[in-house]
């Protein structure tokens, strides 16, 4: 039984992630969507449980998916889970340098290969960080994320605006 690991911050999950995970699920018997506990880039907008719950909801139609989380090295988690491969999406040439470096490092550390799927051109401009930024300033991201994520983004930024107005945070 071949197991793939789709790792990421998923802060929040976008239609681009879903595209890659759905396609991975066609090729592998079991797909573990591995949410990093503490993304290095920024403090996450959604905490780990929220990110996991959103993934669980929006990927519920796929029978061979598990949602899990990890901290530390991805390859240690991959080994613990018996994963055969890491699968990632490549949006553009700009992703390539860093992804290549990580794939080679992970291969060297563990022998686990990384497979890349080209992102659908429909979603090649999309990233979680841009979705967060656009949503924060009231832009319409409804076509870029699942409805549930869109709702959560609206609630989150509404709550933050209320907190600012009332001096909460
Ligand atoms: O969604 P992201 O933020 O682009 O995901 C990046 C992620 C989590 C896949 C990457 O940062 C990662 O694998 N982090 C785990 C730490 C690790 O193993 N670092 C060495 C990579 S060679």
Backbone and ligand atoms as CSV (ligand in chain L), in Angstrom:
chain,resi,resn,atom,element,x,y,z
A,1,UNK,N,N,0.850,-1.202,0.000
A,1,UNK,CA,C,0.000,0.000,0.000
A,1,UNK,C,C,0.884,1.251,0.000
A,2,UNK,N,N,0.752,2.053,-1.039
A,2,UNK,CA,C,1.616,3.234,-1.161
A,2,UNK,C,C,0.992,4.431,-0.444
A,3,UNK,N,N,1.819,5.036,0.406
A,3,UNK,CA,C,1.349,6.183,1.199
A,3,UNK,C,C,2.102,7.448,0.806
A,4,UNK,N,N,1.335,8.504,0.554
A,4,UNK,CA,C,1.942,9.809,0.238
A,4,UNK,C,C,1.676,10.783,1.372
A,5,UNK,N,N,2.607,11.705,1.503
A,5,UNK,CA,C,2.471,12.762,2.513
A,5,UNK,C,C,2.350,14.084,1.769
A,6,UNK,N,N,1.294,14.828,2.047
A,6,UNK,CA,C,1.148,16.184,1.480
A,6,UNK,C,C,1.311,17.169,2.635
A,7,UNK,N,N,2.504,17.766,2.787
A,7,UNK,CA,C,2.725,18.633,3.939
A,7,UNK,C,C,2.455,20.103,3.619
A,8,UNK,N,N,2.202,20.872,4.672
A,8,UNK,CA,C,2.044,22.311,4.454
A,8,UNK,C,C,1.578,23.008,5.711
A,9,UNK,N,N,1.447,24.325,5.595
A,9,UNK,CA,C,0.922,25.128,6.705
A,9,UNK,C,C,-0.604,25.165,6.662
A,10,UNK,N,N,-1.153,25.182,5.458
A,10,UNK,CA,C,-2.604,25.203,5.254
A,10,UNK,C,C,-3.272,26.293,6.096
A,11,UNK,N,N,-2.769,27.493,5.955
A,11,UNK,CA,C,-3.251,28.606,6.801
A,11,UNK,C,C,-3.813,29.730,5.931
A,12,UNK,N,N,-4.948,29.543,5.300
A,12,UNK,CA,C,-5.827,28.375,5.333
A,12,UNK,C,C,-5.648,27.540,4.064
A,13,UNK,N,N,-6.354,26.374,4.076
A,13,UNK,CA,C,-6.381,25.540,2.871
A,13,UNK,C,C,-7.071,26.317,1.738
A,14,UNK,N,N,-6.486,26.229,0.548
A,14,UNK,CA,C,-7.043,26.927,-0.628
A,14,UNK,C,C,-7.497,25.903,-1.670
A,15,UNK,N,N,-8.148,26.406,-2.716
A,15,UNK,CA,C,-8.543,25.513,-3.818
A,15,UNK,C,C,-7.320,24.906,-4.506
A,16,UNK,N,N,-6.204,25.615,-4.461
A,16,UNK,CA,C,-4.968,25.079,-5.042
A,16,UNK,C,C,-4.493,23.846,-4.278
A,17,UNK,N,N,-4.527,23.921,-2.937
A,17,UNK,CA,C,-4.157,22.738,-2.137
A,17,UNK,C,C,-5.089,21.563,-2.455
A,18,UNK,N,N,-6.370,21.870,-2.511
A,18,UNK,CA,C,-7.358,20.792,-2.712
A,18,UNK,C,C,-7.124,20.099,-4.048
A,19,UNK,N,N,-6.813,20.891,-5.061
A,19,UNK,CA,C,-6.516,20.324,-6.382
A,19,UNK,C,C,-5.357,19.323,-6.286
A,20,UNK,N,N,-4.280,19.726,-5.610
A,20,UNK,CA,C,-3.107,18.840,-5.509
A,20,UNK,C,C,-3.442,17.591,-4.685
A,21,UNK,N,N,-4.161,17.771,-3.587
A,21,UNK,CA,C,-4.472,16.621,-2.719
A,21,UNK,C,C,-5.421,15.649,-3.430
A,22,UNK,N,N,-6.416,16.185,-4.124
A,22,UNK,CA,C,-7.346,15.298,-4.860
A,22,UNK,C,C,-6.593,14.485,-5.911
A,23,UNK,N,N,-5.683,15.143,-6.612
A,23,UNK,CA,C,-4.943,14.410,-7.657
A,23,UNK,C,C,-3.985,13.395,-7.033
A,24,UNK,N,N,-3.373,13.748,-5.911
A,24,UNK,CA,C,-2.487,12.789,-5.214
A,24,UNK,C,C,-3.287,11.560,-4.792
A,25,UNK,N,N,-4.511,11.787,-4.339
A,25,UNK,CA,C,-5.346,10.684,-3.842
A,25,UNK,C,C,-5.716,9.696,-4.941
A,26,UNK,N,N,-5.575,10.113,-6.203
A,26,UNK,CA,C,-5.846,9.178,-7.304
A,26,UNK,C,C,-4.690,8.202,-7.505
A,27,UNK,N,N,-3.494,8.659,-7.167
A,27,UNK,CA,C,-2.298,7.857,-7.474
A,27,UNK,C,C,-1.804,7.024,-6.292
A,28,UNK,N,N,-2.179,7.421,-5.077
A,28,UNK,CA,C,-1.693,6.715,-3.888
A,28,UNK,C,C,-2.873,6.088,-3.148
A,29,UNK,N,N,-2.588,4.970,-2.458
A,29,UNK,CA,C,-3.663,4.302,-1.712
A,29,UNK,C,C,-4.072,5.118,-0.503
A,30,UNK,N,N,-3.094,5.773,0.105
A,30,UNK,CA,C,-3.341,6.482,1.364
A,30,UNK,C,C,-2.599,7.810,1.278
A,31,UNK,N,N,-3.278,8.884,1.644
A,31,UNK,CA,C,-2.645,10.205,1.614
A,31,UNK,C,C,-2.778,10.830,2.996
A,32,UNK,N,N,-1.637,11.178,3.569
A,32,UNK,CA,C,-1.656,11.866,4.867
A,32,UNK,C,C,-1.401,13.345,4.601
A,33,UNK,N,N,-2.378,14.164,4.939
A,33,UNK,CA,C,-2.199,15.613,4.825
A,33,UNK,C,C,-1.590,16.054,6.153
A,34,UNK,N,N,-0.342,16.516,6.085
A,34,UNK,CA,C,0.444,16.765,7.300
A,34,UNK,C,C,0.552,18.272,7.543
A,35,UNK,N,N,-0.110,18.703,8.585
A,35,UNK,CA,C,-0.160,20.137,8.896
A,35,UNK,C,C,0.973,20.458,9.861
A,36,UNK,N,N,1.800,21.413,9.494
A,36,UNK,CA,C,2.895,21.769,10.401
A,36,UNK,C,C,2.326,22.539,11.580
A,37,UNK,N,N,2.779,22.171,12.790
A,37,UNK,CA,C,2.206,22.786,13.990
A,37,UNK,C,C,2.514,24.284,14.048
A,38,UNK,N,N,3.771,24.620,13.892
A,38,UNK,CA,C,4.158,26.026,13.958
A,38,UNK,C,C,4.869,26.440,12.680
A,39,UNK,N,N,4.131,27.024,11.734
A,39,UNK,CA,C,4.813,27.486,10.512
A,39,UNK,C,C,5.885,28.500,10.883
A,40,UNK,N,N,7.029,28.423,10.160
A,40,UNK,CA,C,8.138,29.319,10.524
A,40,UNK,C,C,7.904,30.746,10.067
A,41,UNK,N,N,7.071,30.893,8.989
A,41,UNK,CA,C,6.978,32.210,8.354
A,41,UNK,C,C,6.372,33.259,9.280
A,42,UNK,N,N,5.209,32.963,9.828
A,42,UNK,CA,C,4.489,33.960,10.644
A,42,UNK,C,C,3.708,33.225,11.715
A,43,UNK,N,N,3.150,33.994,12.639
A,43,UNK,CA,C,2.182,33.402,13.551
A,43,UNK,C,C,0.968,33.030,12.707
A,44,UNK,N,N,0.487,31.792,12.820
A,44,UNK,CA,C,-0.624,31.415,11.940
A,44,UNK,C,C,-1.900,32.212,12.233
A,45,UNK,N,N,-2.675,32.427,11.183
A,45,UNK,CA,C,-3.981,33.079,11.368
A,45,UNK,C,C,-4.927,32.127,12.079
A,46,UNK,N,N,-4.923,30.864,11.645
A,46,UNK,CA,C,-5.769,29.843,12.257
A,46,UNK,C,C,-4.894,28.899,13.076
A,47,UNK,N,N,-5.368,28.554,14.271
A,47,UNK,CA,C,-4.534,27.653,15.071
A,47,UNK,C,C,-4.589,26.236,14.485
A,48,UNK,N,N,-3.774,25.371,15.067
A,48,UNK,CA,C,-3.615,24.029,14.490
A,48,UNK,C,C,-4.951,23.296,14.385
A,49,UNK,N,N,-5.754,23.343,15.441
A,49,UNK,CA,C,-7.035,22.624,15.415
A,49,UNK,C,C,-7.955,23.177,14.343
A,50,UNK,N,N,-7.987,24.503,14.196
A,50,UNK,CA,C,-8.835,25.099,13.157
A,50,UNK,C,C,-8.381,24.669,11.769
A,51,UNK,N,N,-7.070,24.691,11.555
A,51,UNK,CA,C,-6.556,24.306,10.231
A,51,UNK,C,C,-6.870,22.834,9.941
A,52,UNK,N,N,-6.714,21.993,10.974
A,52,UNK,CA,C,-7.016,20.567,10.785
A,52,UNK,C,C,-8.510,20.346,10.540
A,53,UNK,N,N,-9.347,21.043,11.312
A,53,UNK,CA,C,-10.801,20.866,11.154
A,53,UNK,C,C,-11.271,21.326,9.782
A,54,UNK,N,N,-10.715,22.439,9.312
A,54,UNK,CA,C,-11.101,22.913,7.976
A,54,UNK,C,C,-10.706,21.888,6.917
A,55,UNK,N,N,-9.501,21.347,7.035
A,55,UNK,CA,C,-9.055,20.335,6.069
A,55,UNK,C,C,-9.971,19.110,6.114
A,56,UNK,N,N,-10.300,18.698,7.337
A,56,UNK,CA,C,-11.160,17.514,7.483
A,56,UNK,C,C,-12.501,17.745,6.765
A,57,UNK,N,N,-13.059,18.934,6.959
A,57,UNK,CA,C,-14.357,19.239,6.337
A,57,UNK,C,C,-14.261,19.276,4.812
A,58,UNK,N,N,-13.248,19.983,4.301
A,58,UNK,CA,C,-13.238,20.226,2.849
A,58,UNK,C,C,-12.679,19.032,2.060
A,59,UNK,N,N,-12.065,18.074,2.773
A,59,UNK,CA,C,-11.551,16.882,2.086
A,59,UNK,C,C,-12.367,15.637,2.431
A,60,UNK,N,N,-13.513,15.858,3.050
A,60,UNK,CA,C,-14.351,14.747,3.522
A,60,UNK,C,C,-14.824,13.823,2.408
A,61,UNK,N,N,-14.806,14.313,1.166
A,61,UNK,CA,C,-15.275,13.485,0.043
A,61,UNK,C,C,-14.220,12.473,-0.416
A,62,UNK,N,N,-13.010,12.549,0.136
A,62,UNK,CA,C,-11.941,11.637,-0.297
A,62,UNK,C,C,-11.762,10.537,0.744
A,63,UNK,N,N,-12.009,9.270,0.383
A,63,UNK,CA,C,-11.987,8.204,1.382
A,63,UNK,C,C,-10.589,7.819,1.876
A,64,UNK,N,N,-9.564,8.116,1.087
A,64,UNK,CA,C,-8.220,7.632,1.447
A,64,UNK,C,C,-7.325,8.721,2.044
A,65,UNK,N,N,-7.958,9.692,2.689
A,65,UNK,CA,C,-7.211,10.822,3.243
A,65,UNK,C,C,-7.202,10.768,4.771
A,66,UNK,N,N,-6.047,11.068,5.349
A,66,UNK,CA,C,-5.975,11.281,6.812
A,66,UNK,C,C,-5.408,12.667,7.046
A,67,UNK,N,N,-5.878,13.320,8.076
A,67,UNK,CA,C,-5.329,14.628,8.428
A,67,UNK,C,C,-4.535,14.448,9.713
A,68,UNK,N,N,-3.312,14.909,9.711
A,68,UNK,CA,C,-2.474,14.758,10.904
A,68,UNK,C,C,-1.633,16.026,11.047
A,69,UNK,N,N,-0.865,16.102,12.102
A,69,UNK,CA,C,0.020,17.259,12.231
A,69,UNK,C,C,1.411,16.784,12.600
A,70,UNK,N,N,2.378,17.661,12.383
A,70,UNK,CA,C,3.744,17.310,12.777
A,70,UNK,C,C,4.467,18.546,13.264
A,71,UNK,N,N,5.528,18.292,14.007
A,71,UNK,CA,C,6.457,19.358,14.366
A,71,UNK,C,C,7.855,18.808,14.144
A,72,UNK,N,N,8.813,19.684,13.992
A,72,UNK,CA,C,10.173,19.203,13.720
A,72,UNK,C,C,10.333,18.823,12.262
A,73,UNK,N,N,11.206,17.856,12.038
A,73,UNK,CA,C,11.534,17.497,10.652
A,73,UNK,C,C,10.419,16.694,9.984
A,74,UNK,N,N,10.115,17.097,8.766
A,74,UNK,CA,C,9.085,16.391,7.999
A,74,UNK,C,C,9.466,14.928,7.777
A,75,UNK,N,N,10.764,14.669,7.503
A,75,UNK,CA,C,11.150,13.294,7.178
A,75,UNK,C,C,11.032,12.351,8.390
A,76,UNK,N,N,11.179,12.909,9.593
A,76,UNK,CA,C,10.984,12.071,10.795
A,76,UNK,C,C,9.522,11.633,10.874
A,77,UNK,N,N,8.645,12.594,10.611
A,77,UNK,CA,C,7.210,12.296,10.621
A,77,UNK,C,C,6.888,11.274,9.518
A,78,UNK,N,N,7.481,11.503,8.344
A,78,UNK,CA,C,7.241,10.590,7.216
A,78,UNK,C,C,7.665,9.169,7.589
A,79,UNK,N,N,8.812,9.052,8.245
A,79,UNK,CA,C,9.303,7.726,8.662
A,79,UNK,C,C,8.348,7.092,9.667
A,80,UNK,N,N,7.939,7.904,10.679
A,80,UNK,CA,C,7.029,7.379,11.708
A,80,UNK,C,C,5.740,6.842,11.095
A,81,UNK,N,N,5.288,7.517,10.038
A,81,UNK,CA,C,3.996,7.151,9.429
A,81,UNK,C,C,4.138,6.102,8.336
A,82,UNK,N,N,5.366,5.726,8.036
A,82,UNK,CA,C,5.582,4.747,6.961
A,82,UNK,C,C,5.275,5.312,5.587
A,83,UNK,N,N,5.477,6.617,5.402
A,83,UNK,CA,C,5.174,7.227,4.099
A,83,UNK,C,C,6.223,6.825,3.061
A,84,UNK,N,N,5.778,6.591,1.841
A,84,UNK,CA,C,6.686,6.219,0.754
A,84,UNK,C,C,7.167,7.433,-0.020
A,85,UNK,N,N,6.390,8.507,0.005
A,85,UNK,CA,C,6.733,9.667,-0.819
A,85,UNK,C,C,6.120,10.925,-0.217
A,86,UNK,N,N,6.767,12.039,-0.557
A,86,UNK,CA,C,6.217,13.360,-0.250
A,86,UNK,C,C,5.683,13.890,-1.577
A,87,UNK,N,N,4.507,14.504,-1.562
A,87,UNK,CA,C,3.970,15.082,-2.804
A,87,UNK,C,C,3.696,16.562,-2.575
A,88,UNK,N,N,4.157,17.367,-3.520
A,88,UNK,CA,C,3.961,18.815,-3.416
A,88,UNK,C,C,3.510,19.386,-4.755
A,89,UNK,N,N,2.905,20.552,-4.702
A,89,UNK,CA,C,2.511,21.250,-5.924
A,89,UNK,C,C,3.570,22.266,-6.315
A,90,UNK,N,N,3.791,22.396,-7.604
A,90,UNK,CA,C,4.693,23.446,-8.108
A,90,UNK,C,C,3.853,24.434,-8.907
A,91,UNK,N,N,3.833,25.689,-8.435
A,91,UNK,CA,C,2.989,26.677,-9.111
A,91,UNK,C,C,3.716,27.349,-10.267
A,92,UNK,N,N,4.966,27.667,-10.037
A,92,UNK,CA,C,5.704,28.453,-11.028
A,92,UNK,C,C,7.188,28.222,-10.802
A,93,UNK,N,N,8.009,28.770,-11.697
A,93,UNK,CA,C,9.460,28.618,-11.583
A,93,UNK,C,C,9.941,29.152,-10.237
A,94,UNK,N,N,9.256,30.164,-9.743
A,94,UNK,CA,C,9.664,30.766,-8.461
A,94,UNK,C,C,9.591,29.777,-7.309
A,95,UNK,N,N,8.748,28.762,-7.402
A,95,UNK,CA,C,8.690,27.728,-6.349
A,95,UNK,C,C,9.863,26.757,-6.460
A,96,UNK,N,N,10.415,26.668,-7.657
A,96,UNK,CA,C,11.264,25.520,-7.964
A,96,UNK,C,C,12.551,25.455,-7.144
A,97,UNK,N,N,13.265,26.588,-7.042
A,97,UNK,CA,C,14.584,26.569,-6.392
A,97,UNK,C,C,14.510,25.995,-4.977
A,98,UNK,N,N,13.608,26.572,-4.192
A,98,UNK,CA,C,13.513,26.153,-2.790
A,98,UNK,C,C,12.970,24.731,-2.669
A,99,UNK,N,N,11.979,24.409,-3.507
A,99,UNK,CA,C,11.394,23.063,-3.446
A,99,UNK,C,C,12.423,22.008,-3.839
A,100,UNK,N,N,13.227,22.327,-4.833
A,100,UNK,CA,C,14.276,21.390,-5.257
A,100,UNK,C,C,15.253,21.142,-4.109
A,101,UNK,N,N,15.656,22.241,-3.477
A,101,UNK,CA,C,16.601,22.143,-2.358
A,101,UNK,C,C,16.020,21.291,-1.223
A,102,UNK,N,N,14.756,21.538,-0.891
A,102,UNK,CA,C,14.133,20.769,0.196
A,102,UNK,C,C,13.999,19.298,-0.201
A,103,UNK,N,N,13.615,19.053,-1.453
A,103,UNK,CA,C,13.441,17.666,-1.903
A,103,UNK,C,C,14.771,16.908,-1.817
A,104,UNK,N,N,15.848,17.582,-2.230
A,104,UNK,CA,C,17.156,16.925,-2.207
A,104,UNK,C,C,17.630,16.702,-0.768
A,105,UNK,N,N,17.390,17.700,0.085
A,105,UNK,CA,C,17.758,17.551,1.507
A,105,UNK,C,C,16.972,16.403,2.142
A,106,UNK,N,N,15.677,16.366,1.878
A,106,UNK,CA,C,14.840,15.319,2.465
A,106,UNK,C,C,15.244,13.940,1.941
A,107,UNK,N,N,15.632,13.886,0.666
A,107,UNK,CA,C,16.077,12.621,0.086
A,107,UNK,C,C,17.355,12.157,0.754
A,108,UNK,N,N,18.260,13.118,0.961
A,108,UNK,CA,C,19.552,12.815,1.586
A,108,UNK,C,C,19.372,12.353,3.033
A,109,UNK,N,N,18.445,13.013,3.730
A,109,UNK,CA,C,18.238,12.690,5.143
A,109,UNK,C,C,17.564,11.339,5.350
A,110,UNK,N,N,16.698,10.979,4.426
A,110,UNK,CA,C,15.811,9.842,4.710
A,110,UNK,C,C,15.668,8.831,3.589
A,111,UNK,N,N,16.087,9.201,2.381
A,111,UNK,CA,C,15.826,8.319,1.228
A,111,UNK,C,C,14.424,8.474,0.663
A,112,UNK,N,N,13.606,9.320,1.287
A,112,UNK,CA,C,12.231,9.493,0.790
A,112,UNK,C,C,12.224,10.500,-0.355
A,113,UNK,N,N,11.616,10.098,-1.470
A,113,UNK,CA,C,11.559,10.972,-2.644
A,113,UNK,C,C,10.365,11.915,-2.577
A,114,UNK,N,N,10.558,13.066,-3.232
A,114,UNK,CA,C,9.459,14.027,-3.366
A,114,UNK,C,C,8.971,14.004,-4.803
A,115,UNK,N,N,7.672,13.894,-4.977
A,115,UNK,CA,C,7.048,13.970,-6.293
A,115,UNK,C,C,6.368,15.321,-6.412
A,116,UNK,N,N,6.517,15.947,-7.576
A,116,UNK,CA,C,5.878,17.243,-7.789
A,116,UNK,C,C,4.740,17.112,-8.794
A,117,UNK,N,N,3.622,17.711,-8.454
A,117,UNK,CA,C,2.522,17.842,-9.407
A,117,UNK,C,C,2.456,19.299,-9.818
A,118,UNK,N,N,2.263,19.542,-11.106
A,118,UNK,CA,C,2.130,20.941,-11.527
A,118,UNK,C,C,0.738,21.432,-11.131
A,119,UNK,N,N,0.724,22.566,-10.492
A,119,UNK,CA,C,-0.544,23.165,-10.087
A,119,UNK,C,C,-1.383,23.461,-11.326
A,120,UNK,N,N,-2.676,23.268,-11.199
A,120,UNK,CA,C,-3.561,23.639,-12.301
A,120,UNK,C,C,-3.396,25.138,-12.590
A,121,UNK,N,N,-3.303,25.527,-13.884
A,121,UNK,CA,C,-3.130,26.951,-14.208
A,121,UNK,C,C,-4.198,27.825,-13.565
A,122,UNK,N,N,-5.335,27.213,-13.298
A,122,UNK,CA,C,-6.435,27.935,-12.641
A,122,UNK,C,C,-6.026,28.517,-11.292
A,123,UNK,N,N,-5.091,27.821,-10.651
A,123,UNK,CA,C,-4.731,28.216,-9.281
A,123,UNK,C,C,-3.270,28.630,-9.157
A,124,UNK,N,N,-2.598,28.866,-10.255
A,124,UNK,CA,C,-1.145,29.050,-10.167
A,124,UNK,C,C,-0.746,30.356,-9.474
A,125,UNK,N,N,-1.642,31.310,-9.373
A,125,UNK,CA,C,-1.333,32.586,-8.710
A,125,UNK,C,C,-1.651,32.543,-7.219
A,126,UNK,N,N,-2.225,31.434,-6.786
A,126,UNK,CA,C,-2.850,31.396,-5.457
A,126,UNK,C,C,-1.875,30.969,-4.367
A,127,UNK,N,N,-1.920,31.651,-3.233
A,127,UNK,CA,C,-1.174,31.198,-2.054
A,127,UNK,C,C,-1.997,31.543,-0.826
A,128,UNK,N,N,-1.763,30.810,0.248
A,128,UNK,CA,C,-2.490,31.101,1.489
A,128,UNK,C,C,-2.184,32.509,1.967
A,129,UNK,N,N,-0.927,32.923,1.833
A,129,UNK,CA,C,-0.565,34.254,2.357
A,129,UNK,C,C,-1.294,35.355,1.587
A,130,UNK,N,N,-1.423,35.202,0.262
A,130,UNK,CA,C,-2.164,36.221,-0.505
A,130,UNK,C,C,-3.648,36.190,-0.158
A,131,UNK,N,N,-4.179,34.999,0.021
A,131,UNK,CA,C,-5.593,34.889,0.406
A,131,UNK,C,C,-5.819,35.597,1.749
A,132,UNK,N,N,-4.918,35.386,2.693
A,132,UNK,CA,C,-5.061,36.047,4.010
A,132,UNK,C,C,-5.037,37.559,3.844
A,133,UNK,N,N,-4.076,38.018,3.039
A,133,UNK,CA,C,-3.929,39.470,2.882
A,133,UNK,C,C,-5.153,40.088,2.203
A,134,UNK,N,N,-5.599,39.450,1.124
A,134,UNK,CA,C,-6.756,40.002,0.394
A,134,UNK,C,C,-7.994,39.980,1.297
A,135,UNK,N,N,-8.188,38.851,1.995
A,135,UNK,CA,C,-9.367,38.745,2.871
A,135,UNK,C,C,-9.303,39.767,3.998
A,136,UNK,N,N,-8.113,39.982,4.505
A,136,UNK,CA,C,-7.949,40.928,5.622
A,136,UNK,C,C,-8.430,42.331,5.242
A,137,UNK,N,N,-8.170,42.695,3.976
A,137,UNK,CA,C,-8.558,44.036,3.542
A,137,UNK,C,C,-9.905,44.036,2.815
A,138,UNK,N,N,-10.670,42.978,3.027
A,138,UNK,CA,C,-12.052,42.964,2.534
A,138,UNK,C,C,-12.213,42.545,1.088
A,139,UNK,N,N,-11.142,42.036,0.439
A,139,UNK,CA,C,-11.261,41.574,-0.953
A,139,UNK,C,C,-12.034,40.261,-1.022
A,140,UNK,N,N,-12.541,39.982,-2.202
A,140,UNK,CA,C,-13.384,38.799,-2.387
A,140,UNK,C,C,-12.532,37.580,-2.743
A,141,UNK,N,N,-12.412,36.649,-1.817
A,141,UNK,CA,C,-11.628,35.424,-2.087
A,141,UNK,C,C,-12.544,34.213,-2.245
A,142,UNK,N,N,-13.825,34.472,-2.452
A,142,UNK,CA,C,-14.804,33.377,-2.449
A,142,UNK,C,C,-14.553,32.338,-3.548
A,143,UNK,N,N,-13.910,32.744,-4.641
A,143,UNK,CA,C,-13.663,31.765,-5.714
A,143,UNK,C,C,-12.329,31.039,-5.527
A,144,UNK,N,N,-11.609,31.379,-4.466
A,144,UNK,CA,C,-10.251,30.831,-4.306
A,144,UNK,C,C,-10.137,29.809,-3.185
A,145,UNK,N,N,-11.152,29.797,-2.333
A,145,UNK,CA,C,-11.138,28.883,-1.180
A,145,UNK,C,C,-12.520,28.233,-1.070
A,146,UNK,N,N,-12.622,27.090,-0.397
A,146,UNK,CA,C,-13.944,26.496,-0.186
A,146,UNK,C,C,-14.848,27.448,0.622
A,147,UNK,N,N,-16.166,27.273,0.452
A,147,UNK,CA,C,-17.120,28.164,1.141
A,147,UNK,C,C,-16.860,28.256,2.642
A,148,UNK,N,N,-16.591,27.103,3.232
A,148,UNK,CA,C,-16.392,27.081,4.678
A,148,UNK,C,C,-15.200,27.948,5.092
A,149,UNK,N,N,-14.141,27.862,4.316
A,149,UNK,CA,C,-12.940,28.665,4.614
A,149,UNK,C,C,-13.260,30.149,4.418
A,150,UNK,N,N,-14.011,30.440,3.374
A,150,UNK,CA,C,-14.418,31.830,3.125
A,150,UNK,C,C,-15.196,32.377,4.336
A,151,UNK,N,N,-16.115,31.575,4.839
A,151,UNK,CA,C,-16.890,31.997,6.014
A,151,UNK,C,C,-15.981,32.255,7.218
A,152,UNK,N,N,-15.065,31.320,7.454
A,152,UNK,CA,C,-14.161,31.454,8.613
A,152,UNK,C,C,-13.283,32.695,8.480
A,153,UNK,N,N,-12.841,32.974,7.259
A,153,UNK,CA,C,-12.002,34.170,7.043
A,153,UNK,C,C,-12.813,35.427,7.363
A,154,UNK,N,N,-14.051,35.435,6.876
A,154,UNK,CA,C,-14.892,36.620,7.134
A,154,UNK,C,C,-15.108,36.799,8.634
A,155,UNK,N,N,-15.406,35.681,9.314
A,155,UNK,CA,C,-15.633,35.763,10.770
A,155,UNK,C,C,-14.377,36.257,11.476
A,156,UNK,N,N,-13.238,35.695,11.072
A,156,UNK,CA,C,-11.992,36.025,11.759
A,156,UNK,C,C,-11.654,37.513,11.603
A,157,UNK,N,N,-11.771,38.010,10.378
A,157,UNK,CA,C,-11.397,39.413,10.175
A,157,UNK,C,C,-12.464,40.351,10.719
A,158,UNK,N,N,-13.700,39.904,10.746
A,158,UNK,CA,C,-14.747,40.703,11.390
A,158,UNK,C,C,-14.447,40.793,12.892
A,159,UNK,N,N,-14.132,39.651,13.508
A,159,UNK,CA,C,-13.831,39.635,14.951
A,159,UNK,C,C,-12.631,40.527,15.256
A,160,UNK,N,N,-11.612,40.462,14.390
A,160,UNK,CA,C,-10.415,41.291,14.629
A,160,UNK,C,C,-10.755,42.773,14.535
A,161,UNK,N,N,-11.607,43.127,13.551
A,161,UNK,CA,C,-11.987,44.542,13.387
A,161,UNK,C,C,-12.770,45.016,14.599
A,162,UNK,N,N,-13.662,44.156,15.096
A,162,UNK,CA,C,-14.447,44.528,16.284
A,162,UNK,C,C,-13.515,44.704,17.481
A,163,UNK,N,N,-12.554,43.765,17.621
A,163,UNK,CA,C,-11.617,43.839,18.750
A,163,UNK,C,C,-10.813,45.138,18.698
A,164,UNK,N,N,-10.409,45.544,17.483
A,164,UNK,CA,C,-9.639,46.797,17.353
A,164,UNK,C,C,-10.482,47.999,17.741
A,165,UNK,N,N,-11.757,47.979,17.260
A,165,UNK,CA,C,-12.633,49.123,17.540
A,165,UNK,C,C,-12.929,49.254,19.024
A,166,UNK,N,N,-13.024,48.107,19.694
A,166,UNK,CA,C,-13.354,48.134,21.121
A,166,UNK,C,C,-12.092,48.124,21.988
A,167,UNK,N,N,-10.934,48.225,21.322
A,167,UNK,CA,C,-9.659,48.263,22.060
A,167,UNK,C,C,-9.244,46.938,22.627
A,168,UNK,N,N,-9.855,45.833,22.131
A,168,UNK,CA,C,-9.570,44.491,22.637
A,168,UNK,C,C,-8.174,44.020,22.302
A,169,UNK,N,N,-7.731,44.174,21.033
A,169,UNK,CA,C,-6.369,43.759,20.676
A,169,UNK,C,C,-5.898,44.487,19.441
L,1,LIG,O1,O,2.709,25.410,3.229
L,1,LIG,P1,P,4.165,25.708,3.422
L,1,LIG,O2,O,4.344,26.712,4.551
L,1,LIG,O3,O,4.849,26.134,2.159
L,1,LIG,O4,O,4.847,24.327,3.897
L,1,LIG,C1,C,6.236,24.252,4.123
L,1,LIG,C2,C,6.587,22.931,4.852
L,1,LIG,C3,C,5.816,22.795,6.138
L,1,LIG,C4,C,6.247,21.768,3.945
L,1,LIG,C5,C,8.129,22.954,5.112
L,1,LIG,O5,O,8.448,24.132,5.762
L,1,LIG,C6,C,8.595,21.784,5.960
L,1,LIG,O6,O,8.684,20.679,5.467
L,1,LIG,N1,N,8.879,22.053,7.254
L,1,LIG,C7,C,9.267,21.047,8.195
L,1,LIG,C8,C,10.680,21.251,8.730
L,1,LIG,C9,C,11.679,20.495,7.896
L,1,LIG,O7,O,11.588,19.305,7.696
L,1,LIG,N2,N,12.663,21.245,7.373
L,1,LIG,C10,C,13.686,20.734,6.506
L,1,LIG,C11,C,13.213,20.804,5.054
L,1,LIG,S1,S,14.470,20.263,3.972
